[in-house]
Structures are given as C-alpha cells and as structure tokens.
Amino acid sequence: MDYSIKELVKIEDKRGFLVECLKSSDLAEGEKYFGQIYLTTIRHGHVRGNHYHQKKREFYVIISGKASLVLEDINTKERREFEIDASGNKIVRISVGRNVAHAIKNISDQDIILCAYTNEEYDENAVDQEVYTLL
C-alpha cells in the first residue's frame, strides 16, 4: 500500500510553534510541480475523506486535535488504522498515494485543524475522487 507517516520536528518558543509540513525534497522527482495547499477543519465526531484518488497524491498534517485515520488499498484490501494525537508535541505528516482510500475522523472534543497538499489542483469539471466508505 502506498502511504507513509513521518514524525515532524515541532519547534516551540514563547511565540508559539513552527512545523515545516512539506518541502520540495519530500516530493518524488515526478511530483515536484505545484498542485494546491488547503486548510480544513473537522468537527467533533465528523469524518472527512471516505474516498480515494486515481491520479492525486495527498499529504496531511494534523495541526491540532486527535484523529482516527483509516487507509485501505482499493486493489489488495490491505488496511491500516492509526490514532493521531496532535495535542502534544508530536506532529506527523501522512502521505497517501493513488488508489488508497482514506478517512479521518475527529475523536477529540475540539475541532481538528488539518493542513493538506495535493499534487494536482481541484478541478470541478474533472473530479479525481471516488467514494469509498471506511468510517
């Protein structure tokens, strides 16, 4: 299954914290063109995702909150489940490849703040998103 989870460095001082979510050196050679970056929230008990992409690769960094993450390869049915807690000092980046269904559920009492990057812009006339319910 095409995914990875990498712990990121969280630098804190009296002003707050800084995390380098994604750098050019993190991208594969054929994926170094710019797609889009977006910021989203997930309210308590709600799920985002429950789909997969045939062309896009996505990177997620949960900035705050606690989430349940489920990944499943749509071809092999290999499945992975993770609990990600960004309320402490541990921040991770999740990379999700093509044909890997993904869903993120908020299991904390606060909104989750999620920063994401995808290697292609969203195109409402050619949506690369297939429904695949995991949560």
N, C-alpha and C positions, 0 to 999 in steps of 0.2 A: 504494500500500500504506500502511496506517495504522500508522505507527510513528515514533518519534523517539529520538534518542540525544543526551543533553545532558551536557557535562562539568560536574561539580560542583566547588565550592570545598572544598578539604580544608585545614582549619585545624589546625596542629600546634604543640604546645609540649611542655614536659618531661613532662607528664602523659599525653600520647598525642595522639589526633586527634579531630576532630569534623567530621561531614559532615551538612548538612541535606538529607536524602534526598528529601523531598517536602513541599511546603507547599500550603495551600489555594489560593494564587494560581496554582499549577501546574495545577490542575484546570479543566476546561471548565465553563461555567455549569451545564449539566445534569447534571454529575457531582460536585457538591460535597457529596453525602451520604456518610456514612462506611460503608465496607464492612468490610474487615479488613486487618490488618497481620500478616505472619508472617515468621519467620526460619527458614531451612533451610540445610542443608549439602549439598554434592555431593562424594562421594569420588572420588579419582583414577581417571580412566578411565570414570566413570559419567556418565549423561545424565539430566537432568530435563526434563520437557516432553514433546515429541513429541505435541502436541495443539494444539487451538485452542478458542476460546470464541465462542459466538454472541452472548452478552449482555455479558460482562465485558470491562473494560479492565484491564490489569495494568501495574504499574511495578516494575522490578527495579533494585536497586543491588547490585553485587558488591562486598562489603566487603574480601575478601581472596582471592587466588588468580588463576589465569589460565584463561580460558574461551574456547571456541569457541561462538559464537552463530549460529544459522541461523533466518531468518524467511522465510516464504513465504505470499503471499496465496493463499488456497484457491480463489478465483474466477479470478484472472488468471494464476496460477502465477508471478508476479513473485517473484524470490528474492534475498535479500541474506545475505551471510556476513560475520561480524566476528570479530576476535580482541580480547578484552578482558582487559587485564592490570592488576589492582588491587594488584599487589605494590609498585608505586612510588607516586608522588604523584598519579597520575591516577585519579580515581573518576568513573564515568559512571552516569547513570540511563537505563534503556531503558524506553520506553513502548510497549506492544504493544496494538493495537486489536482490535476484533472481527474474526473470520474471518481472522486472521493466525496461521498455525501457527508455533510457536516451540519451539526445543530449545536447551538449554545443556549443553555437555559440559565436564567438568573436564579440562584439558590441563596442569595443574601437578602437582607432587609432593605438594602439601598439600591438605587439604580446602578447598573453596571455601565461604565464608560469604556467603549471599545474603539480603538484606532485601527483602521484597516487599509491595506494597499492591495490593489489588483492590477495585474499587468495589462489589462485592457479596460478602456472606458466603457461605462454602461451605455448601451445603445437600445433605446426603447423599440426600435424597428427590427432589431435582431438580438433578442434577449438570449443570452447563453446561460440559462438557468432552468434546470429540470427538477420538478417536485420529487422529493424522496423523504418520506417521513421517518424520522429517527426518534424524536421526542414529542 
